[in-house]
Amino acid sequence: MKEVAQSIKNMTMSEAMEQIRDLSTPVKLILPLATEMAEHWSYDLYSRKPGPAYFENGEFSPTDLDLACLLAALADRKAVINLPTYKSQRAKTIREGEHVVSNQNRHGKILGLTSNQEVFSFSVRVEDQNVMTTDTVGAPRNFMLVGIDGEWSDSWRRIEFLPSAKENEFLTDKKLWTGNEVVFTNFVHPNRWVSFYGQHYFLTKALIERLSEDVTWLNKSIKAYQAQGVRFPESGDGAKKEWPKTEKGESKAVKVTAFECEIDLPWTGERPPHPKDVPSPIIAQETMVQMDKVAHRIKYELLPPLRFATRATELAFCKAGLQDKGMPAWVKATWEGGYVQPGRRTEWNRLVLTQRFPFEKGFALRYRTFEKTERVAV
């Protein structure tokens, strides 16, 4: 059987992959892997060698540095940015008890970068200082930079920030300034598509799958405790926050081409059973609170950067890899079209990476493009 690369086979037999696949591995041992993989995907802005911005024969050529790289550097230091103009592509969400001072100059500290896992939209998450309540200022908001079609969003034109001395030196030394601006062509560099066939991409996809399973298991365990009468504390540490009521503004349905990529891998081990009795209500409550904290951390802190990294790779794959119809030199296998999983109807394109042992489910990548309906602002 042909395999993609020896590095892929080595990855499938690595200690990290064994831990990910083994459902009996405690969640606390999986969490450090998420931090490690996020660090692998982190952009090192200062090691990049982008082409300079220049004018030639009256024509302007912007730098090939991608905006995602610069934003990642700003997110790492929790930089403050300002969007002078912004108009949401999604239907407006109105939250009870909150007031947006102005729809212009949305500004605040970057909290992270987010991505949609079906359509190619990417956003920057900001502690928006334009949001106020009766006693607080600032609330997390997502601002879409790449629209649901994978192209630059029309909702914004410029991002303003005060560069650090190191950032300013890099932008100046590499001749990226155009006046007092840096003009970008790409959100993700096209050459990133080759990472789609790399061992780190597949390992990260496997880790995302495992962490998602962990959240599901933790939430089911919490419900099992609640079914036995265990409740969250009414106040203090572990108390559940009451979220304000929300309502959506006017929207319309549009059809877009979506891209979905999944992996196949053989799971091993079994989950511990969900709790069936409560010998000590106090201990049960403490356990439930800790489970809720871990699930929250996975969902809102660990998964977003991993999903952003893989989704950015998938965007480059769609724009460059699929368009060129090429394969990296190390790929020894070919895509199989029209693959249908047993008991399912959906057709996929599948690339079998490796099968370690006879009769064992192999490791494979699957992707498909399909039409779906999205709700957008009128």
TORKOL-4160 file (C-alpha; in steps of 0.2 Angstrom, whole numbers, padded with zeros to 4 digits, m for minus):
378
<pt num="1" X="0000" Y="0000" Z="0000"/>
<pt num="2" X="0007" Y="0017" Z="m0004"/>
<pt num="3" X="0009" Y="0030" Z="0010"/>
<pt num="4" X="0010" Y="0049" Z="0010"/>
<pt num="5" X="0027" Y="0050" Z="0018"/>
<pt num="6" X="0038" Y="0041" Z="0031"/>
<pt num="7" X="0035" Y="0056" Z="0043"/>
<pt num="8" X="0016" Y="0053" Z="0042"/>
<pt num="9" X="0019" Y="0035" Z="0047"/>
<pt num="10" X="0030" Y="0040" Z="0061"/>
<pt num="11" X="0017" Y="0052" Z="0067"/>
<pt num="12" X="0004" Y="0039" Z="0068"/>
<pt num="13" X="0014" Y="0029" Z="0079"/>
<pt num="14" X="0021" Y="0043" Z="0090"/>
<pt num="15" X="0017" Y="0044" Z="0109"/>
<pt num="16" X="0007" Y="0060" Z="0106"/>
<pt num="17" X="m0005" Y="0051" Z="0094"/>
<pt num="18" X="m0006" Y="0036" Z="0105"/>
<pt num="19" X="m0012" Y="0047" Z="0119"/>
<pt num="20" X="m0024" Y="0056" Z="0108"/>
<pt num="21" X="m0032" Y="0040" Z="0101"/>
<pt num="22" X="m0033" Y="0032" Z="0118"/>
<pt num="23" X="m0050" Y="0037" Z="0125"/>
<pt num="24" X="m0045" Y="0031" Z="0142"/>
<pt num="25" X="m0031" Y="0044" Z="0143"/>
<pt num="26" X="m0036" Y="0057" Z="0156"/>
<pt num="27" X="m0041" Y="0074" Z="0149"/>
<pt num="28" X="m0028" Y="0082" Z="0160"/>
<pt num="29" X="m0014" Y="0073" Z="0150"/>
<pt num="30" X="m0021" Y="0079" Z="0133"/>
<pt num="31" X="m0022" Y="0098" Z="0138"/>
<pt num="32" X="m0003" Y="0100" Z="0137"/>
<pt num="33" X="m0003" Y="0093" Z="0119"/>
<pt num="34" X="m0015" Y="0107" Z="0114"/>
<pt num="35" X="m0003" Y="0121" Z="0121"/>
<pt num="36" X="0011" Y="0112" Z="0112"/>
<pt num="37" X="0003" Y="0111" Z="0095"/>
<pt num="38" X="m0003" Y="0129" Z="0097"/>
<pt num="39" X="0015" Y="0134" Z="0099"/>
<pt num="40" X="0020" Y="0125" Z="0084"/>
<pt num="41" X="0007" Y="0134" Z="0073"/>
<pt num="42" X="0012" Y="0151" Z="0080"/>
<pt num="43" X="0018" Y="0163" Z="0067"/>
<pt num="44" X="0036" Y="0170" Z="0070"/>
<pt num="45" X="0034" Y="0187" Z="0062"/>
<pt num="46" X="0052" Y="0191" Z="0064"/>
<pt num="47" X="0059" Y="0176" Z="0055"/>
<pt num="48" X="0048" Y="0179" Z="0040"/>
<pt num="49" X="0056" Y="0187" Z="0024"/>
<pt num="50" X="0042" Y="0195" Z="0015"/>
<pt num="51" X="0044" Y="0204" Z="m0002"/>
<pt num="52" X="0044" Y="0223" Z="0000"/>
<pt num="53" X="0030" Y="0234" Z="m0006"/>
<pt num="54" X="0036" Y="0245" Z="m0021"/>
<pt num="55" X="0030" Y="0255" Z="m0036"/>
<pt num="56" X="0037" Y="0250" Z="m0053"/>
<pt num="57" X="0032" Y="0259" Z="m0070"/>
<pt num="58" X="0018" Y="0267" Z="m0060"/>
<pt num="59" X="0011" Y="0251" Z="m0054"/>
<pt num="60" X="0010" Y="0247" Z="m0035"/>
<pt num="61" X="0015" Y="0229" Z="m0029"/>
<pt num="62" X="0011" Y="0226" Z="m0011"/>
<pt num="63" X="0020" Y="0215" Z="0001"/>
<pt num="64" X="0017" Y="0196" Z="0001"/>
<pt num="65" X="0017" Y="0196" Z="0020"/>
<pt num="66" X="0000" Y="0189" Z="0025"/>
<pt num="67" X="m0012" Y="0198" Z="0037"/>
<pt num="68" X="m0014" Y="0182" Z="0048"/>
<pt num="69" X="0004" Y="0183" Z="0052"/>
<pt num="70" X="0004" Y="0201" Z="0058"/>
<pt num="71" X="m0012" Y="0198" Z="0067"/>
<pt num="72" X="m0005" Y="0183" Z="0076"/>
<pt num="73" X="0010" Y="0193" Z="0082"/>
<pt num="74" X="m0002" Y="0207" Z="0088"/>
<pt num="75" X="m0013" Y="0194" Z="0097"/>
<pt num="76" X="0002" Y="0186" Z="0106"/>
<pt num="77" X="0006" Y="0203" Z="0114"/>
<pt num="78" X="m0013" Y="0207" Z="0117"/>
<pt num="79" X="m0011" Y="0223" Z="0107"/>
<pt num="80" X="m0025" Y="0236" Z="0106"/>
<pt num="81" X="m0032" Y="0239" Z="0088"/>
<pt num="82" X="m0045" Y="0250" Z="0081"/>
<pt num="83" X="m0056" Y="0247" Z="0066"/>
<pt num="84" X="m0061" Y="0265" Z="0060"/>
<pt num="85" X="m0076" Y="0258" Z="0051"/>
<pt num="86" X="m0085" Y="0241" Z="0053"/>
<pt num="87" X="m0101" Y="0235" Z="0047"/>
<pt num="88" X="m0106" Y="0217" Z="0052"/>
<pt num="89" X="m0109" Y="0204" Z="0038"/>
<pt num="90" X="m0119" Y="0194" Z="0051"/>
<pt num="91" X="m0136" Y="0199" Z="0058"/>
<pt num="92" X="m0134" Y="0211" Z="0072"/>
<pt num="93" X="m0136" Y="0204" Z="0090"/>
<pt num="94" X="m0145" Y="0215" Z="0102"/>
<pt num="95" X="m0141" Y="0210" Z="0120"/>
<pt num="96" X="m0151" Y="0216" Z="0135"/>
<pt num="97" X="m0143" Y="0228" Z="0146"/>
<pt num="98" X="m0129" Y="0232" Z="0134"/>
<pt num="99" X="m0126" Y="0248" Z="0124"/>
<pt num="100" X="m0114" Y="0251" Z="0109"/>
<pt num="101" X="m0108" Y="0269" Z="0111"/>
<pt num="102" X="m0103" Y="0270" Z="0092"/>
<pt num="103" X="m0103" Y="0258" Z="0077"/>
<pt num="104" X="m0087" Y="0267" Z="0072"/>
<pt num="105" X="m0069" Y="0266" Z="0079"/>
<pt num="106" X="m0072" Y="0249" Z="0087"/>
<pt num="107" X="m0057" Y="0247" Z="0097"/>
<pt num="108" X="m0049" Y="0236" Z="0111"/>
<pt num="109" X="m0037" Y="0223" Z="0116"/>
<pt num="110" X="m0035" Y="0207" Z="0105"/>
<pt num="111" X="m0042" Y="0192" Z="0113"/>
<pt num="112" X="m0038" Y="0179" Z="0099"/>
<pt num="113" X="m0042" Y="0174" Z="0081"/>
<pt num="114" X="m0057" Y="0164" Z="0077"/>
<pt num="115" X="m0063" Y="0154" Z="0061"/>
<pt num="116" X="m0078" Y="0146" Z="0055"/>
<pt num="117" X="m0076" Y="0127" Z="0052"/>
<pt num="118" X="m0088" Y="0126" Z="0036"/>
<pt num="119" X="m0087" Y="0142" Z="0027"/>
<pt num="120" X="m0070" Y="0152" Z="0026"/>
<pt num="121" X="m0074" Y="0166" Z="0037"/>
<pt num="122" X="m0060" Y="0172" Z="0049"/>
<pt num="123" X="m0062" Y="0185" Z="0063"/>
<pt num="124" X="m0052" Y="0194" Z="0076"/>
<pt num="125" X="m0059" Y="0193" Z="0094"/>
<pt num="126" X="m0058" Y="0210" Z="0103"/>
<pt num="127" X="m0062" Y="0216" Z="0120"/>
<pt num="128" X="m0073" Y="0230" Z="0112"/>
<pt num="129" X="m0072" Y="0246" Z="0122"/>
<pt num="130" X="m0087" Y="0253" Z="0113"/>
<pt num="131" X="m0099" Y="0241" Z="0123"/>
<pt num="132" X="m0105" Y="0247" Z="0140"/>
<pt num="133" X="m0117" Y="0242" Z="0153"/>
<pt num="134" X="m0123" Y="0251" Z="0169"/>
<pt num="135" X="m0107" Y="0247" Z="0178"/>
<pt num="136" X="m0094" Y="0240" Z="0165"/>
<pt num="137" X="m0085" Y="0244" Z="0149"/>
<pt num="138" X="m0079" Y="0232" Z="0136"/>
<pt num="139" X="m0086" Y="0215" Z="0130"/>
<pt num="140" X="m0079" Y="0202" Z="0119"/>
<pt num="141" X="m0084" Y="0204" Z="0100"/>
<pt num="142" X="m0079" Y="0195" Z="0084"/>
<pt num="143" X="m0075" Y="0206" Z="0069"/>
<pt num="144" X="m0075" Y="0197" Z="0053"/>
<pt num="145" X="m0060" Y="0201" Z="0042"/>
<pt num="146" X="m0062" Y="0187" Z="0029"/>
<pt num="147" X="m0080" Y="0184" Z="0023"/>
<pt num="148" X="m0090" Y="0168" Z="0021"/>
<pt num="149" X="m0084" Y="0166" Z="0004"/>
<pt num="150" X="m0065" Y="0166" Z="0009"/>
<pt num="151" X="m0062" Y="0183" Z="0002"/>
<pt num="152" X="m0058" Y="0200" Z="0010"/>
<pt num="153" X="m0074" Y="0206" Z="0019"/>
<pt num="154" X="m0082" Y="0222" Z="0014"/>
<pt num="155" X="m0086" Y="0226" Z="0032"/>
<pt num="156" X="m0069" Y="0235" Z="0035"/>
<pt num="157" X="m0055" Y="0244" Z="0026"/>
<pt num="158" X="m0041" Y="0247" Z="0038"/>
<pt num="159" X="m0034" Y="0241" Z="0055"/>
<pt num="160" X="m0025" Y="0254" Z="0066"/>
<pt num="161" X="m0013" Y="0250" Z="0079"/>
<pt num="162" X="0003" Y="0257" Z="0088"/>
<pt num="163" X="0017" Y="0246" Z="0083"/>
<pt num="164" X="0030" Y="0241" Z="0096"/>
<pt num="165" X="0048" Y="0246" Z="0093"/>
<pt num="166" X="0052" Y="0228" Z="0087"/>
<pt num="167" X="0037" Y="0228" Z="0075"/>
<pt num="168" X="0041" Y="0245" Z="0068"/>
<pt num="169" X="0059" Y="0240" Z="0065"/>
<pt num="170" X="0053" Y="0224" Z="0056"/>
<pt num="171" X="0041" Y="0233" Z="0045"/>
<pt num="172" X="0054" Y="0247" Z="0041"/>
<pt num="173" X="0068" Y="0235" Z="0038"/>
<pt num="174" X="0058" Y="0224" Z="0026"/>
<pt num="175" X="0051" Y="0240" Z="0017"/>
<pt num="176" X="0033" Y="0235" Z="0020"/>
<pt num="177" X="0027" Y="0252" Z="0023"/>
<pt num="178" X="0017" Y="0261" Z="0010"/>
<pt num="179" X="0017" Y="0279" Z="0017"/>
<pt num="180" X="0010" Y="0276" Z="0035"/>
<pt num="181" X="0001" Y="0260" Z="0030"/>
<pt num="182" X="0005" Y="0241" Z="0026"/>
<pt num="183" X="m0006" Y="0235" Z="0011"/>
<pt num="184" X="m0010" Y="0216" Z="0011"/>
<pt num="185" X="m0014" Y="0205" Z="m0003"/>
<pt num="186" X="m0017" Y="0189" Z="0006"/>
<pt num="187" X="m0025" Y="0184" Z="0023"/>
<pt num="188" X="m0015" Y="0168" Z="0022"/>
<pt num="189" X="0000" Y="0165" Z="0011"/>
<pt num="190" X="m0004" Y="0154" Z="m0004"/>
<pt num="191" X="0011" Y="0143" Z="0000"/>
<pt num="192" X="0004" Y="0137" Z="0016"/>
<pt num="193" X="m0006" Y="0124" Z="0006"/>
<pt num="194" X="0008" Y="0111" Z="0007"/>
<pt num="195" X="0005" Y="0111" Z="0026"/>
<pt num="196" X="m0011" Y="0102" Z="0022"/>
<pt num="197" X="m0001" Y="0086" Z="0018"/>
<pt num="198" X="0010" Y="0088" Z="0033"/>
<pt num="199" X="0011" Y="0078" Z="0049"/>
<pt num="200" X="0008" Y="0092" Z="0061"/>
<pt num="201" X="m0009" Y="0097" Z="0051"/>
<pt num="202" X="m0015" Y="0079" Z="0053"/>
<pt num="203" X="m0009" Y="0078" Z="0072"/>
<pt num="204" X="m0018" Y="0094" Z="0075"/>
<pt num="205" X="m0034" Y="0088" Z="0067"/>
<pt num="206" X="m0033" Y="0072" Z="0077"/>
<pt num="207" X="m0031" Y="0083" Z="0093"/>
<pt num="208" X="m0046" Y="0094" Z="0089"/>
<pt num="209" X="m0056" Y="0079" Z="0086"/>
<pt num="210" X="m0051" Y="0072" Z="0103"/>
<pt num="211" X="m0053" Y="0088" Z="0113"/>
<pt num="212" X="m0071" Y="0090" Z="0105"/>
<pt num="213" X="m0075" Y="0072" Z="0111"/>
<pt num="214" X="m0068" Y="0077" Z="0128"/>
<pt num="215" X="m0080" Y="0092" Z="0129"/>
<pt num="216" X="m0094" Y="0081" Z="0125"/>
<pt num="217" X="m0090" Y="0068" Z="0138"/>
<pt num="218" X="m0087" Y="0081" Z="0152"/>
<pt num="219" X="m0104" Y="0089" Z="0148"/>
<pt num="220" X="m0113" Y="0072" Z="0149"/>
<pt num="221" X="m0104" Y="0068" Z="0165"/>
<pt num="222" X="m0111" Y="0085" Z="0172"/>
<pt num="223" X="m0128" Y="0081" Z="0166"/>
<pt num="224" X="m0127" Y="0064" Z="0175"/>
<pt num="225" X="m0122" Y="0073" Z="0191"/>
<pt num="226" X="m0137" Y="0085" Z="0189"/>
<pt num="227" X="m0149" Y="0070" Z="0186"/>
<pt num="228" X="m0144" Y="0065" Z="0204"/>
<pt num="229" X="m0148" Y="0081" Z="0211"/>
<pt num="230" X="m0131" Y="0089" Z="0211"/>
<pt num="231" X="m0132" Y="0108" Z="0208"/>
<pt num="232" X="m0119" Y="0121" Z="0204"/>
<pt num="233" X="m0116" Y="0134" Z="0218"/>
<pt num="234" X="m0128" Y="0148" Z="0218"/>
<pt num="235" X="m0114" Y="0161" Z="0221"/>
<pt num="236" X="m0095" Y="0162" Z="0222"/>
<pt num="237" X="m0083" Y="0150" Z="0213"/>
<pt num="238" X="m0091" Y="0139" Z="0200"/>
<pt num="239" X="m0108" Y="0148" Z="0200"/>
<pt num="240" X="m0116" Y="0149" Z="0183"/>
<pt num="241" X="m0117" Y="0166" Z="0175"/>
<pt num="242" X="m0134" Y="0172" Z="0169"/>
<pt num="243" X="m0132" Y="0178" Z="0151"/>
<pt num="244" X="m0142" Y="0193" Z="0145"/>
<pt num="245" X="m0157" Y="0190" Z="0133"/>
<pt num="246" X="m0153" Y="0192" Z="0115"/>
<pt num="247" X="m0162" Y="0195" Z="0099"/>
<pt num="248" X="m0156" Y="0195" Z="0081"/>
<pt num="249" X="m0158" Y="0209" Z="0069"/>
<pt num="250" X="m0165" Y="0207" Z="0051"/>
<pt num="251" X="m0156" Y="0194" Z="0040"/>
<pt num="252" X="m0157" Y="0185" Z="0024"/>
<pt num="253" X="m0152" Y="0168" Z="0017"/>
<pt num="254" X="m0138" Y="0166" Z="0005"/>
<pt num="255" X="m0131" Y="0151" Z="m0004"/>
<pt num="256" X="m0112" Y="0149" Z="m0002"/>
<pt num="257" X="m0099" Y="0135" Z="m0006"/>
<pt num="258" X="m0093" Y="0127" Z="0010"/>
<pt num="259" X="m0078" Y="0116" Z="0013"/>
<pt num="260" X="m0077" Y="0103" Z="0026"/>
<pt num="261" X="m0062" Y="0092" Z="0030"/>
<pt num="262" X="m0062" Y="0078" Z="0042"/>
<pt num="263" X="m0050" Y="0064" Z="0047"/>
<pt num="264" X="m0052" Y="0045" Z="0050"/>
<pt num="265" X="m0042" Y="0037" Z="0064"/>
<pt num="266" X="m0043" Y="0021" Z="0074"/>
<pt num="267" X="m0049" Y="0025" Z="0092"/>
<pt num="268" X="m0043" Y="0014" Z="0106"/>
<pt num="269" X="m0047" Y="0012" Z="0125"/>
<pt num="270" X="m0064" Y="0017" Z="0133"/>
<pt num="271" X="m0070" Y="0032" Z="0143"/>
<pt num="272" X="m0073" Y="0030" Z="0161"/>
<pt num="273" X="m0092" Y="0028" Z="0165"/>
<pt num="274" X="m0102" Y="0043" Z="0169"/>
<pt num="275" X="m0106" Y="0044" Z="0188"/>
<pt num="276" X="m0121" Y="0034" Z="0193"/>
<pt num="277" X="m0121" Y="0038" Z="0212"/>
<pt num="278" X="m0116" Y="0053" Z="0223"/>
<pt num="279" X="m0108" Y="0047" Z="0239"/>
<pt num="280" X="m0104" Y="0065" Z="0244"/>
<pt num="281" X="m0114" Y="0079" Z="0237"/>
<pt num="282" X="m0100" Y="0092" Z="0242"/>
<pt num="283" X="m0086" Y="0082" Z="0233"/>
<pt num="284" X="m0098" Y="0079" Z="0218"/>
<pt num="285" X="m0102" Y="0097" Z="0217"/>
<pt num="286" X="m0083" Y="0101" Z="0217"/>
<pt num="287" X="m0080" Y="0088" Z="0204"/>
<pt num="288" X="m0094" Y="0095" Z="0193"/>
<pt num="289" X="m0087" Y="0113" Z="0195"/>
<pt num="290" X="m0070" Y="0107" Z="0190"/>
<pt num="291" X="m0077" Y="0097" Z="0175"/>
<pt num="292" X="m0086" Y="0113" Z="0169"/>
<pt num="293" X="m0070" Y="0124" Z="0170"/>
<pt num="294" X="m0060" Y="0111" Z="0160"/>
<pt num="295" X="m0074" Y="0110" Z="0147"/>
<pt num="296" X="m0075" Y="0129" Z="0146"/>
<pt num="297" X="m0056" Y="0130" Z="0144"/>
<pt num="298" X="m0055" Y="0118" Z="0130"/>
<pt num="299" X="m0070" Y="0126" Z="0121"/>
<pt num="300" X="m0065" Y="0144" Z="0122"/>
<pt num="301" X="m0046" Y="0144" Z="0125"/>
<pt num="302" X="m0038" Y="0128" Z="0118"/>
<pt num="303" X="m0048" Y="0124" Z="0103"/>
<pt num="304" X="m0050" Y="0141" Z="0094"/>
<pt num="305" X="m0031" Y="0143" Z="0090"/>
<pt num="306" X="m0030" Y="0125" Z="0084"/>
<pt num="307" X="m0045" Y="0127" Z="0073"/>
<pt num="308" X="m0039" Y="0144" Z="0066"/>
<pt num="309" X="m0022" Y="0135" Z="0062"/>
<pt num="310" X="m0030" Y="0121" Z="0052"/>
<pt num="311" X="m0043" Y="0131" Z="0044"/>
<pt num="312" X="m0030" Y="0144" Z="0038"/>
<pt num="313" X="m0021" Y="0129" Z="0030"/>
<pt num="314" X="m0037" Y="0123" Z="0022"/>
<pt num="315" X="m0040" Y="0140" Z="0015"/>
<pt num="316" X="m0023" Y="0140" Z="0007"/>
<pt num="317" X="m0026" Y="0122" Z="0001"/>
<pt num="318" X="m0043" Y="0127" Z="m0008"/>
<pt num="319" X="m0036" Y="0143" Z="m0016"/>
<pt num="320" X="m0019" Y="0136" Z="m0021"/>
<pt num="321" X="m0018" Y="0117" Z="m0019"/>
<pt num="322" X="m0034" Y="0113" Z="m0027"/>
<pt num="323" X="m0032" Y="0126" Z="m0040"/>
<pt num="324" X="m0015" Y="0120" Z="m0046"/>
<pt num="325" X="m0020" Y="0102" Z="m0044"/>
<pt num="326" X="m0003" Y="0098" Z="m0039"/>
<pt num="327" X="0004" Y="0087" Z="m0025"/>
<pt num="328" X="0020" Y="0090" Z="m0014"/>
<pt num="329" X="0035" Y="0079" Z="m0019"/>
<pt num="330" X="0034" Y="0068" Z="m0004"/>
<pt num="331" X="0016" Y="0063" Z="m0008"/>
<pt num="332" X="0015" Y="0045" Z="m0014"/>
<pt num="333" X="m0003" Y="0042" Z="m0013"/>
<pt num="334" X="m0018" Y="0049" Z="m0023"/>
<pt num="335" X="m0035" Y="0056" Z="m0019"/>
<pt num="336" X="m0050" Y="0044" Z="m0021"/>
<pt num="337" X="m0066" Y="0053" Z="m0027"/>
<pt num="338" X="m0084" Y="0047" Z="m0022"/>
<pt num="339" X="m0079" Y="0039" Z="m0006"/>
<pt num="340" X="m0094" Y="0036" Z="0006"/>
<pt num="341" X="m0092" Y="0031" Z="0024"/>
<pt num="342" X="m0101" Y="0014" Z="0029"/>
<pt num="343" X="m0119" Y="0018" Z="0033"/>
<pt num="344" X="m0118" Y="0036" Z="0026"/>
<pt num="345" X="m0123" Y="0044" Z="0010"/>
<pt num="346" X="m0111" Y="0059" Z="0009"/>
<pt num="347" X="m0098" Y="0058" Z="m0004"/>
<pt num="348" X="m0080" Y="0063" Z="0000"/>
<pt num="349" X="m0063" Y="0064" Z="m0008"/>
<pt num="350" X="m0052" Y="0053" Z="0003"/>
<pt num="351" X="m0033" Y="0052" Z="0004"/>
<pt num="352" X="m0027" Y="0036" Z="0014"/>
<pt num="353" X="m0012" Y="0041" Z="0024"/>
<pt num="354" X="m0007" Y="0024" Z="0031"/>
<pt num="355" X="m0014" Y="0008" Z="0039"/>
<pt num="356" X="m0002" Y="0002" Z="0052"/>
<pt num="357" X="m0009" Y="m0016" Z="0054"/>
<pt num="358" X="m0019" Y="m0027" Z="0043"/>
<pt num="359" X="m0038" Y="m0026" Z="0047"/>
<pt num="360" X="m0036" Y="m0010" Z="0057"/>
<pt num="361" X="m0045" Y="0005" Z="0052"/>
<pt num="362" X="m0033" Y="0016" Z="0043"/>
<pt num="363" X="m0028" Y="0035" Z="0045"/>
<pt num="364" X="m0035" Y="0045" Z="0031"/>
<pt num="365" X="m0040" Y="0063" Z="0026"/>
<pt num="366" X="m0057" Y="0067" Z="0019"/>
<pt num="367" X="m0063" Y="0083" Z="0011"/>
<pt num="368" X="m0079" Y="0089" Z="0002"/>
<pt num="369" X="m0086" Y="0105" Z="m0005"/>
<pt num="370" X="m0104" Y="0108" Z="m0004"/>
<pt num="371" X="m0118" Y="0121" Z="m0005"/>
<pt num="372" X="m0125" Y="0128" Z="0011"/>
<pt num="373" X="m0136" Y="0142" Z="0017"/>
<pt num="374" X="m0129" Y="0156" Z="0028"/>
<pt num="375" X="m0139" Y="0170" Z="0037"/>
<pt num="376" X="m0131" Y="0187" Z="0033"/>
<pt num="377" X="m0136" Y="0205" Z="0037"/>
<pt num="378" X="m0148" Y="0213" Z="0025"/>
